[in-house]
Amino acid sequence: MNDDRGMKKWRPFASMPEQYIGLQEVINKQTEVPQPLLTEEQMEQINFTLIEALHTNKQVYLTYYKKGQCITEKGLIQFVDSLGNLFVFIDEVFELKNKMKLSELIDVRFM
């Protein structure tokens, strides 16, 4: 009878996790982009759209900058604090509350 419960499956990258992590960091660095700079007019438009979305309870596409990436998500705006540079949105996928800085926003559009 052949009992192979003691044998481990061969995983080439698992044998060198430090190297794998290092490679992943290099790949991530290559795809990084600098944070886009917004004009005063663009920032005002984003603020206006956020306030309108908050009061009308309409879903929006939010594009924000995080760790060298531009990310777009669908969600509902729950709270906006322009003076405190913060807003809260509920993402469509996981329905979780996300607190974020207004300065991280790149674009907000109605769906």
C-alpha positions as CSV (number, residue, x, y, z in Angstrom):
1,M,0.0,0.0,0.0
2,N,1.4,3.4,-1.0
3,D,0.8,6.1,1.7
4,D,1.8,9.5,0.4
5,R,0.3,11.7,3.1
6,G,3.7,12.7,4.3
7,M,4.8,14.0,0.9
8,K,4.5,17.8,0.2
9,K,3.5,19.3,-3.1
10,W,6.4,21.0,-4.9
11,R,5.9,24.8,-4.9
12,P,8.9,26.5,-6.6
13,F,8.3,30.1,-5.3
14,A,7.3,28.9,-1.8
15,S,10.9,27.7,-1.3
16,M,12.2,31.3,-1.6
17,P,9.5,33.6,-0.2
18,E,12.0,36.6,0.3
19,Q,12.9,36.4,-3.4
20,Y,9.2,36.2,-4.4
21,I,8.3,39.3,-2.3
22,G,11.3,41.2,-3.8
23,L,10.1,40.4,-7.3
24,Q,6.6,41.5,-6.5
25,E,7.9,44.8,-5.1
26,V,9.9,45.4,-8.4
27,I,6.8,44.6,-10.5
28,N,4.7,47.0,-8.3
29,K,7.2,49.8,-8.6
30,Q,7.2,49.5,-12.4
31,T,3.4,50.0,-12.5
32,E,3.4,53.0,-10.2
33,V,2.2,56.4,-11.4
34,P,2.6,59.8,-9.8
35,Q,-0.5,61.3,-8.2
36,P,-2.2,63.5,-10.8
37,L,-2.4,67.2,-9.8
38,L,-5.8,68.8,-10.0
39,T,-6.7,72.3,-10.8
40,E,-8.8,74.4,-8.4
41,E,-11.7,74.1,-10.9
42,Q,-11.4,70.2,-10.9
43,M,-11.4,70.2,-7.1
44,E,-14.5,72.4,-6.9
45,Q,-16.3,70.1,-9.4
46,I,-15.4,67.0,-7.3
47,N,-16.7,68.7,-4.2
48,F,-19.9,69.7,-5.9
49,T,-20.5,66.2,-7.3
50,L,-19.8,64.7,-3.8
51,I,-22.3,67.0,-2.1
52,E,-24.9,66.3,-4.8
53,A,-24.4,62.5,-4.6
54,L,-24.7,62.7,-0.8
55,H,-28.0,64.6,-1.0
56,T,-29.5,62.6,-3.9
57,N,-28.2,59.2,-2.7
58,K,-27.0,58.4,-6.3
59,Q,-24.2,56.0,-6.9
60,V,-21.0,57.4,-8.3
61,Y,-17.7,56.2,-9.8
62,L,-14.9,57.3,-7.5
63,T,-11.3,57.4,-8.8
64,Y,-8.7,57.9,-6.2
65,Y,-4.9,57.6,-5.8
66,K,-3.5,55.0,-3.4
67,K,0.1,53.6,-3.2
68,G,1.1,54.6,-6.7
69,Q,-2.1,53.4,-8.3
70,C,-5.3,55.1,-9.7
71,I,-8.3,53.0,-8.5
72,T,-11.9,53.4,-9.6
73,E,-14.8,52.0,-7.5
74,K,-18.6,52.3,-7.5
75,G,-20.2,53.5,-4.3
76,L,-22.6,55.7,-2.3
77,I,-21.4,58.8,-0.6
78,Q,-22.3,58.8,3.1
79,F,-20.5,61.8,4.6
80,V,-18.4,64.7,3.3
81,D,-16.3,67.1,5.4
82,S,-14.6,69.6,3.1
83,L,-12.9,71.4,6.0
84,G,-11.6,68.2,7.5
85,N,-10.4,66.9,4.1
86,L,-12.4,63.7,4.5
87,F,-15.4,61.7,3.1
88,V,-17.0,58.4,3.7
89,F,-18.4,56.1,1.0
90,I,-19.9,52.7,0.9
91,D,-18.4,50.5,-1.8
92,E,-20.8,48.6,-4.1
93,V,-19.0,45.2,-3.9
94,F,-18.5,44.6,-0.2
95,E,-20.9,47.3,1.1
96,L,-18.2,48.4,3.6
97,K,-17.7,52.0,4.9
98,N,-14.5,53.5,3.5
99,K,-13.1,56.7,5.1
100,M,-10.8,58.6,2.7
101,K,-9.1,61.9,2.4
102,L,-10.5,64.3,-0.2
103,S,-7.0,65.0,-1.4
104,E,-6.7,61.4,-2.6
105,L,-9.7,61.8,-5.0
106,I,-8.9,62.3,-8.7
107,D,-12.4,62.2,-10.1
108,V,-16.1,61.6,-9.2
109,R,-18.8,60.9,-11.7
110,F,-22.4,59.9,-11.7
111,M,-23.1,56.5,-13.1
